[in-house]
Amino acid sequence: MTLNDPRLSDKSIFPDPVYKEAVLRPLFDGAKSHHVDGFRRIDRAHLVMLVETGIVERNQAAKIGAALEAIDRDIDPASLVYTGEVEDFFFLIEKELKQRIGADIAGRLHTARSRNDIDHTLFKLGLKTRIDALMGKARHLLDTLIDAAEREKATLIVAYTHGQPAQPTTFGHYLSAVIEVLIRDMNRFEEARQIVDLSPMGAAAITTSGFAIDRARVAELLGFSAPLRNSYSCIAGVDYITSTYSAIELLFLHLGRLIQDFQFWTSFEVGQVYVPNALVQISSIMPQKRNPVPIEHMRLLASQTFGRARTVLDVMHNTPFTDMNDSEGETQSMGYEAFVSAGRVLDLMASFVSAIRIDSERVAGNIRRSCITITELADSLVRREGLSFREAHEIAATVAKAVVAKQGDLPTDGFEPFAAAFERATGRKPAVDRDQFAEIVSPDYFVRVRSRFGGPAAEPMAEALSSYRDRASAFAKLAADHAASESRAAHELDSNFKALVGAA
């Protein structure tokens, strides 16, 4: 080293004041807000494993365990203010242990582990809890949608394509489409949870340890299904983060489309969905206004959720395949906000769906004005009159134009234009008479004959609803299994830790 070597002249003391306020304090506050319980569980599980494998003597571990309990009694994390005396929350606990039982014994707790594997284990514990809570809200929405679809399985609505009235269907059939997408989104959440549910503990900094640790035992005590196999992946892989936030992003992208339909369908011009007074706000100046603003709040919150999830994914983009701060505390805290807004949307949507009803009078009027049953006239001409579909389509189009121009009603005003168009096109009179024509172009008939798999008629709807209830039951059973597994692990950890402390 030369006299000009900055290492010789460096008199600075950690932490730099700006670094302390800009980085260390927010990280400390995030840890004490989100991860205190995770730290406690990790310390206890690791300690139990160290004793069971003979790496730490039982009497030494008992002193460590008793000191950890004393720290829990003496320190309220919520009241802690970051001073810069220690680097982070982890070192705060280590400092407290040293003060209580001395550096030699306190330092044994950190044998065969690193902040690298601790951090990713913390984040996985935090995500797993939040996934389970959000899935509970998603299951409630799923149940609500299924109940609504059952209730509205025969309730006619106008279905739209390209923003224009297209065909009649039922509200139950529409909601069934939403249900199927939600089920697929919930499947993605379960798949993400499987990735989250693998323990990084024991990877230490990168390569595991020369000590004979039992990674599977720590995973078991922490409620993970198994240890994540490759130790480098434990500290470098962020797919547990990206899979989780991708699932959130897609769920709220898809729910956002449903919200857009609700906004359109409740407009004065369409009005096929009635929103009850409990979910309507009034204007401060316009007495006639009924504003279904919960829809706007759902849209806003869904967009916030989507944006927050997308931001987490963007932070992960082009990061090195190693342990790095981009995936750690501040990103995790930011991501948790997506779960908060997500839960608000799911709660509000379940309440909204259970409350709204279809304005059948408005639907009937919109069907009359739009001639949307005319497709079935073309289909029926093929089946009953032996025409090609293209020929039948042209006859039906002529009828629709005539009825719309007259501002008439297709069942009552369409037969004469139909008979004339049919005779011009075929050179003969139709076999379909006036009464048959009225039935063919009625919305009830339109729905009734669409009895194919996946259609809106009674039989396929009954089959669909049964399958949805089966899937909802499967989700509920899976959640119960998760909860039981977590409870068993918590009990196992608690009993083993207490037995250890009792040996002090």
C-alpha positions in Angstrom: 0.0 0.0 0.0 1.2 3.5 -0.8 0.8 6.7 1.3 -2.0 7.7 -1.1 -4.0 4.5 -0.6 -7.5 5.6 0.4 -7.8 2.6 2.7 -5.1 4.1 5.0 -6.8 7.5 5.2 -10.4 6.3 5.5 -11.7 7.5 8.9 -15.4 7.1 8.1 -17.7 5.2 10.4 -20.6 3.0 9.3 -23.3 3.9 8.5 -23.0 7.0 6.3 -25.9 9.2 7.5 -27.5 9.4 4.0 -27.1 5.7 3.4 -28.7 5.1 6.9 -31.8 7.1 6.0 -32.1 6.2 2.4 -31.5 2.5 2.6 -30.9 1.0 6.1 -33.9 2.6 7.9 -36.5 1.6 5.3 -35.1 -2.0 5.2 -35.2 -2.2 9.0 -38.7 -0.8 9.1 -39.8 -3.3 6.4 -38.3 -6.2 8.4 -40.0 -5.2 11.7 -43.3 -4.7 9.9 -43.4 -7.9 7.8 -40.9 -10.5 8.9 -40.5 -10.6 12.7 -42.5 -13.8 13.0 -40.5 -15.4 10.2 -37.2 -14.5 11.9 -38.5 -16.1 15.1 -39.5 -19.3 13.4 -36.2 -19.6 11.4 -34.1 -19.1 14.5 -36.0 -21.7 16.5 -36.1 -24.3 13.7 -32.4 -23.9 12.9 -31.6 -24.1 16.6 -33.6 -27.3 17.0 -31.9 -28.8 14.0 -28.4 -27.9 15.3 -29.1 -29.8 18.5 -30.6 -32.8 16.8 -27.6 -33.1 14.5 -25.1 -32.7 17.4 -23.6 -29.5 15.9 -24.5 -27.5 19.0 -24.6 -28.9 22.5 -28.1 -29.1 24.1 -27.1 -27.0 27.1 -25.7 -24.3 24.9 -28.8 -24.4 22.7 -31.0 -24.2 25.8 -29.4 -20.9 26.8 -29.8 -19.6 23.3 -33.5 -20.6 23.3 -34.1 -19.0 26.6 -32.5 -15.8 25.4 -34.6 -15.8 22.3 -37.7 -16.0 24.5 -36.5 -13.2 26.7 -35.9 -11.0 23.6 -39.5 -11.7 22.6 -40.8 -10.6 26.0 -38.6 -7.6 26.3 -38.7 -6.0 22.9 -41.8 -4.8 21.0 -40.7 -4.7 17.4 -43.3 -2.1 16.5 -41.7 0.4 18.9 -38.2 0.0 17.6 -36.6 3.0 15.9 -33.6 2.4 13.7 -30.5 4.1 15.1 -27.7 2.7 12.8 -26.1 1.0 15.8 -26.5 -2.3 13.9 -26.8 -3.0 10.2 -30.2 -4.6 10.1 -32.9 -6.5 12.1 -30.9 -9.7 11.9 -27.9 -8.1 13.6 -30.1 -6.5 16.2 -31.2 -10.0 17.3 -27.6 -11.2 17.3 -26.6 -8.1 19.4 -29.3 -8.8 21.9 -28.3 -12.4 22.2 -24.7 -11.5 22.8 -25.7 -9.1 25.6 -27.7 -11.7 27.3 -25.6 -14.9 27.0 -22.2 -13.8 25.7 -20.7 -13.8 22.2 -19.4 -17.4 22.4 -22.7 -19.1 23.0 -24.8 -16.5 21.1 -22.7 -16.8 18.0 -23.3 -20.6 17.8 -26.9 -19.9 16.5 -25.5 -18.7 13.2 -23.6 -21.9 12.5 -24.1 -23.3 9.0 -26.4 -20.5 7.8 -26.2 -17.1 6.1 -28.4 -14.1 5.7 -28.7 -15.3 2.1 -30.7 -18.4 2.9 -32.4 -16.7 5.8 -33.7 -13.9 3.6 -35.1 -16.0 0.9 -36.7 -18.2 3.6 -38.3 -15.2 5.2 -39.7 -14.0 1.9 -41.1 -17.4 1.1 -42.8 -17.6 4.5 -44.2 -14.1 3.9 -45.5 -15.0 0.4 -47.0 -18.3 1.4 -49.1 -16.7 4.1 -50.3 -14.0 1.7 -51.0 -16.5 -1.0 -53.1 -18.6 1.3 -55.0 -15.5 2.5 -55.6 -14.3 -1.0 -56.7 -17.7 -2.1 -59.3 -17.7 0.7 -60.8 -14.5 -0.8 -60.6 -16.0 -4.3 -62.5 -19.1 -3.1 -65.2 -16.8 -1.6 -65.5 -15.0 -4.9 -65.6 -18.3 -6.8 -68.4 -19.6 -4.5 -70.3 -16.3 -5.0 -70.0 -16.5 -8.7 -71.2 -20.1 -8.8 -74.2 -19.3 -6.6 -75.0 -16.3 -8.9 -74.7 -18.4 -12.0 -77.0 -21.0 -10.5 -79.5 -18.3 -9.6 -79.3 -16.6 -13.0 -78.9 -19.7 -15.2 -82.2 -19.0 -17.0 -82.1 -15.2 -16.8 -81.7 -13.7 -20.3 -79.2 -11.1 -21.2 -77.8 -9.5 -24.3 -74.3 -10.8 -25.1 -72.0 -8.4 -27.0 -69.2 -8.7 -29.4 -67.2 -5.7 -30.6 -69.3 -3.5 -28.4 -72.5 -4.4 -30.3 -75.5 -6.6 -29.4 -74.8 -10.1 -30.7 -76.9 -12.9 -29.4 -79.1 -13.6 -26.4 -77.7 -15.9 -23.7 -78.2 -16.1 -19.9 -76.4 -14.3 -17.2 -75.6 -17.6 -15.6 -73.9 -18.7 -18.9 -71.9 -15.4 -18.9 -70.8 -15.8 -15.3 -69.8 -19.4 -16.0 -67.3 -18.1 -18.5 -65.9 -15.9 -15.7 -65.9 -18.8 -13.3 -63.8 -20.9 -15.7 -61.2 -18.2 -16.1 -61.1 -17.7 -12.3 -60.5 -21.4 -11.8 -57.6 -21.3 -14.2 -56.2 -18.3 -12.4 -56.5 -20.0 -9.1 -54.7 -23.0 -10.5 -51.8 -20.7 -11.4 -51.8 -19.5 -7.8 -51.6 -23.1 -6.5 -48.8 -23.8 -8.9 -46.9 -20.7 -7.7 -47.5 -21.8 -4.1 -45.8 -25.2 -4.9 -42.7 -23.2 -5.9 -42.8 -21.0 -2.9 -43.3 -24.1 -0.6 -39.7 -25.3 -1.0 -37.2 -24.3 1.8 -33.9 -22.5 1.0 -32.6 -23.0 4.6 -29.3 -24.8 4.6 -28.1 -23.3 1.4 -26.1 -20.9 3.6 -24.4 -18.3 1.4 -24.3 -20.4 -1.8 -23.0 -24.0 -1.4 -24.6 -25.4 1.8 -22.1 -26.2 4.6 -19.4 -28.5 5.7 -21.5 -29.1 8.9 -23.8 -32.2 8.8 -27.0 -30.1 8.8 -30.4 -31.6 8.1 -32.1 -29.4 5.6 -35.2 -31.6 5.4 -35.7 -31.2 9.2 -35.6 -27.4 9.0 -38.0 -27.5 6.1 -40.4 -29.7 8.1 -40.3 -27.5 11.2 -41.0 -24.3 9.1 -43.9 -25.9 7.3 -42.3 -26.3 3.9 -43.1 -29.3 1.8 -39.4 -30.1 1.2 -36.0 -28.3 0.9 -35.3 -26.8 -2.5 -32.6 -29.1 -3.9 -30.0 -27.0 -5.5 -28.3 -24.7 -3.0 -27.3 -22.1 -5.7 -30.9 -21.9 -6.8 -31.9 -21.3 -3.1 -30.1 -18.0 -3.1 -30.2 -17.0 -6.8 -33.6 -18.2 -8.1 -36.4 -15.7 -8.1 -39.0 -17.8 -9.9 -40.9 -18.1 -6.6 -41.4 -14.4 -6.8 -42.1 -14.1 -10.5 -44.5 -17.0 -10.5 -46.5 -15.5 -7.6 -46.7 -12.0 -9.1 -47.4 -13.3 -12.6 -50.4 -15.2 -11.1 -51.5 -11.9 -9.5 -51.0 -10.0 -12.7 -53.0 -12.4 -14.8 -55.8 -12.7 -12.2 -56.4 -9.0 -12.2 -56.0 -8.6 -15.9 -58.8 -11.0 -16.3 -61.0 -9.6 -13.6 -60.5 -6.2 -15.1 -62.3 -7.3 -18.3 -65.3 -8.4 -16.2 -65.3 -5.0 -14.5 -65.3 -3.3 -17.9 -68.4 -5.3 -18.8 -70.1 -4.3 -15.6 -69.3 -0.6 -16.3 -70.8 -0.9 -19.8 -73.9 -3.0 -18.7 -74.8 -0.5 -16.0 -74.7 2.5 -18.3 -78.0 4.2 -18.8 -78.1 3.3 -22.5 -77.6 -0.4 -21.9 -78.9 -0.8 -18.3 -79.2 -4.6 -18.3 -77.6 -4.8 -14.8 -79.4 -3.2 -11.9 -77.2 -2.1 -9.0 -79.1 -1.9 -5.7 -79.1 1.4 -3.7 -76.6 0.0 -1.1 -73.9 0.1 -3.8 -74.9 3.4 -5.5 -73.8 6.9 -4.7 -75.7 10.0 -5.7 -74.6 13.3 -7.3 -74.1 16.3 -5.1 -75.8 18.5 -7.8 -77.8 16.2 -10.1 -80.8 14.6 -8.3 -81.5 12.0 -11.0 -78.0 10.4 -10.8 -77.4 6.8 -9.6 -73.7 6.2 -9.8 -72.5 2.6 -9.4 -69.1 3.8 -8.3 -68.0 0.5 -6.7 -67.4 -0.6 -10.2 -64.9 2.2 -10.7 -63.2 1.4 -7.4 -62.9 -2.2 -8.5 -61.4 -1.0 -11.8 -59.0 1.3 -10.0 -57.9 -1.2 -7.4 -57.5 -4.0 -10.0 -55.3 -1.6 -12.1 -53.2 -0.8 -9.0 -52.8 -4.5 -8.2 -51.8 -5.3 -11.8 -49.4 -2.4 -11.8 -47.8 -3.4 -8.5 -47.4 -7.0 -9.6 -45.9 -5.8 -12.9 -43.5 -3.6 -11.1 -42.1 -6.6 -9.1 -41.6 -8.5 -12.3 -39.9 -5.5 -13.9 -37.5 -5.2 -11.0 -36.5 -8.9 -11.5 -35.9 -8.3 -15.2 -32.2 -8.4 -16.3 -30.9 -9.0 -12.8 -27.9 -11.4 -12.3 -28.5 -15.0 -11.4 -27.1 -14.6 -7.9 -28.1 -13.3 -4.5 -28.8 -9.6 -5.0 -30.8 -6.9 -3.3 -33.2 -6.4 -6.2 -35.1 -9.4 -5.0 -35.0 -8.7 -1.3 -36.5 -6.6 1.4 -37.7 -3.4 -0.4 -39.0 -5.3 -3.4 -40.8 -7.7 -1.1 -42.4 -4.9 0.9 -43.5 -3.2 -2.3 -45.0 -6.5 -3.6 -47.0 -7.0 -0.5 -49.0 -3.9 -1.4 -50.3 -5.8 -4.4 -51.8 -8.4 -2.0 -53.5 -5.7 0.0 -55.2 -4.1 -3.0 -55.9 -7.5 -4.5 -57.9 -8.5 -1.4 -59.9 -5.4 -1.5 -61.0 -6.1 -5.1 -61.9 -9.7 -4.4 -64.0 -8.7 -1.4 -65.8 -5.9 -3.2 -66.4 -8.0 -6.3 -67.9 -10.9 -4.3 -70.3 -8.4 -2.5 -71.2 -6.8 -5.8 -71.9 -10.0 -7.7 -74.1 -11.3 -4.9 -76.1 -8.0 -4.9 -76.7 -7.1 -8.6 -79.7 -8.3 -10.6 -80.6 -8.3 -14.3 -83.2 -5.8 -15.4 -85.3 -8.2 -17.5 -87.6 -5.5 -18.9 -84.6 -3.6 -20.2 -83.1 -6.8 -21.6 -86.3 -7.6 -23.4 -86.4 -4.1 -24.9 -82.8 -4.3 -26.1 -83.4 -7.7 -27.7 -86.4 -6.3 -29.5 -84.5 -3.3 -30.8 -81.4 -5.2 -31.9 -82.9 -8.3 -33.6 -80.2 -10.5 -32.0 -82.2 -13.7 -32.4 -81.9 -13.5 -36.1 -79.0 -16.0 -36.2 -81.4 -18.8 -35.2 -83.7 -17.9 -38.1 -80.8 -18.6 -40.4 -80.0 -21.9 -38.6 -83.6 -23.0 -38.6 -84.0 -22.4 -42.3 -81.0 -24.7 -42.9 -82.6 -27.4 -40.7 -86.2 -27.0 -41.7 -86.1 -25.7 -45.2 -83.0 -27.4 -46.5 -81.2 -24.2 -47.5 -77.5 -23.6 -47.5 -76.4 -21.5 -44.5 -75.2 -18.7 -46.8 -78.6 -18.5 -48.5 -80.4 -18.7 -45.2 -78.0 -16.0 -43.8 -78.9 -13.6 -46.7 -82.7 -14.1 -46.1 -82.3 -13.5 -42.4 -80.2 -10.3 -43.0 -83.0 -9.0 -45.2 -85.5 -9.6 -42.5 -83.4 -7.9 -39.8 -82.9 -4.8 -42.0 -86.6 -4.5 -42.6 -87.5 -4.9 -38.9 -84.9 -2.5 -37.7 -85.9 0.1 -40.3 -89.5 -0.1 -39.1 -88.3 0.0 -35.4 -90.4 -3.1 -35.0 -90.4 -6.3 -33.0 -88.9 -9.3 -34.8 -91.5 -12.0 -33.6 -94.5 -9.8 -34.6 -93.2 -7.7 -37.4 -90.7 -10.0 -39.1 -92.9 -12.7 -40.7 -94.1 -10.7 -43.7 -90.5 -9.5 -44.6 -89.3 -13.1 -44.1 -92.0 -14.7 -46.3 -91.3 -12.2 -49.1 -87.5 -12.6 -48.9 -87.8 -16.4 -48.7 -89.9 -16.5 -51.9 -87.6 -14.1 -53.8 -84.6 -16.2 -52.9 -86.1 -19.7 -53.4 -89.1 -19.2 -55.8 -91.4 -20.9 -53.3 -93.3 -20.2 -50.1 -91.7 -21.2 -46.8 -93.0 -24.2 -44.8 -92.4 -22.2 -41.6 -95.6 -20.4 -40.7 -96.2 -17.3 -38.6 -96.4 -19.1 -35.2 -93.3 -21.2 -36.0 -91.5 -18.1 -37.1 -92.4 -16.3 -33.8 -91.0 -19.2 -31.8 -87.8 -19.5 -33.8 -86.9 -15.9 -33.3 -87.8 -15.8 -29.6 -84.9 -15.5 -27.1 -86.1 -18.4 -25.0 -86.0 -20.7 -28.0 -82.6 -19.3 -29.0 -81.1 -20.4 -25.7 -83.1 -23.6 -25.4 -81.8 -25.2 -28.7 -78.2 -24.3 -27.8 -77.9 -27.5 -25.8 -74.4 -28.5 -26.9 -71.5 -28.9 -24.5 -70.7 -25.5 -23.1 -73.9 -23.9 -24.3 -76.4 -21.8 -22.3 -79.3 -24.4 -22.4 -80.4 -26.1 -19.2 -78.6 -29.4 -19.6 -75.1 -28.1 -20.3 -75.5 -25.4 -17.7 -76.4 -28.0 -15.0 -73.3 -30.1 -16.0 -71.1 -27.0 -15.9 -72.3 -25.8 -12.5 -71.8 -29.3 -11.1 -68.2 -29.3 -12.3 -67.6 -25.8 -10.9 -68.8 -26.9 -7.5 -66.5 -29.9 -7.6 -63.5 -27.7 -8.4 -64.5 -25.2 -5.7 -64.7 -28.2 -3.2 -61.2 -29.3 -4.4 -59.8 -25.8 -3.7 -61.4 -25.8 -0.3 -59.9 -29.3 0.5 -56.5 -28.1 -0.7 -56.7 -25.1 1.5 -57.7 -27.2 4.5 -54.7 -29.5 3.8 -52.4 -26.5 3.6 -53.7 -25.2 6.9 -53.4 -28.5 8.6 -49.8 -28.9 7.4 -48.9 -25.4 8.6 -50.6 -26.1 12.0 -48.7 -29.4 12.4 -45.4 -27.8 11.6 -46.1 -24.9 14.0 -47.0 -27.4 16.8 -43.9 -29.5 16.1 -41.6 -26.5 16.2 -43.2 -25.1 19.3 -43.0 -28.4 21.2 -39.4 -29.1 20.2 -38.3 -25.6 21.0 -40.0 -25.6 24.4 -38.4 -28.9 25.2 -35.1 -27.5 24.3 -35.5 -24.4 26.5 -36.8 -26.5 29.3 -33.4 -28.2 29.4 -31.8 -24.9 30.5 
